[in-house]
Amino acid sequence: MGASTRAAEQKRAGQIQQVPPHGGEPVSEAEVDAVMLAALRDAQVRPEFIYAYQKTHRLVTEENAQYLTDEELAEWDAAVDEYRRQVKARRRWRR
C-alpha cells in the first residue's frame, strides 16, 4: 500500500470517527483497523495488546474471553508473548 493510499485511508478513518457513513461507499477493513487502532491508542491500551489486535484481528477482554475458543485465546496469548519477546530482544540489542 502506497503512502498516498495510507494517508487517504487515515483521512477517511478520521471522518468515520466523526460521522458514520450513510449511503456512501462501504468502509474498508483498513479503515476499520485505522479507527480501531486510533481508539486503542487514545485509550492508552498497552502496546502488546494493540500488537495482538493487529495480529489476530480481535480484542480479547475479561468480558469476551469466555466466548472465544481455546485456539483463539492461544493465538491471542501467542501474539502478546511475541510482542514481549521482541521488546526484550530489542532491549538486549541496545545494550
N, C-alpha and C positions, 0 to 999 in steps of 0.2 A: 504494500500500500504506500503510495507516494505521500510526501509531506502535505501537498495541497489537498489530497483526499482526506487525510487525517485532520487537517485544520477545518475543512468543511464539515466533517462529522462532529468535531468538537463544538463548532459553532451551532450546528443543529441540535446537538445534545443540550447545550445551554438553553436553547429556545424550548426544547421539550420540557426541561425542568420548569420553565416559567409558564408555558401554556400548552396543555395537552393538544396534540394534533387532532383536529376533527376534519374528516373528509379529505385530508391530504394524503401524501404518499405514506405507505406503511413504514413503520420505524424499523430500521435495520438492527441486526444483532449487535453490530459495532456501536451503534448509537445507544442502545440499551446498556451495553457494557460501559460506555463512557459516562453515562448518567449514574450508573451504579457505583463505579469507581470514584466519581466525584463525591457522591453521598457518603461512601465509606471513609474517604479521606477527611471530609468535613466533620464526620462523627468521630474522628481520631481513632478509628479501628486499628488495632495492632497490625503492623506490616505483614506478619506471617499469615494472618487471616485474609488480608487483601490478596496476597500471593496465592493462597489456597483457593480463593474465589476465582481468580483468573485461571488457575489450572483446572478446576473441577466444574466451573460454571454453576456452583451452588454456594450458598452461605449457610453454614451449619451453626445453629444456636442451641441453647438448652431447650428452647421451646419446640424446635422442629427436629431435633436429633432422633426422637422416638419414631418419626415417620420415615426415616431413611433405612436402607438395607445395611447389613454388615459390610457389604462390599463398598457402598457409597461412603460410609463412615471411615472405612480403611483408606479409601482413596483420599479423603479429606485429611486424615491424620498423616498420611504419607507426604502430602503436599506441604503441610505445616512443618513436618520434620525436615523435608528437603530444604525449605527456606532457612531454617535454623542452622542446618549443616553448612549451607552456602555462606551465611553470615559468619559463622565460626571460622570457616576456611579463609575468608577474606581478612578477618582479624589476624589470623596467624601469618598470612602472607605479608601484611603491612609491617609486621614487627621487624 
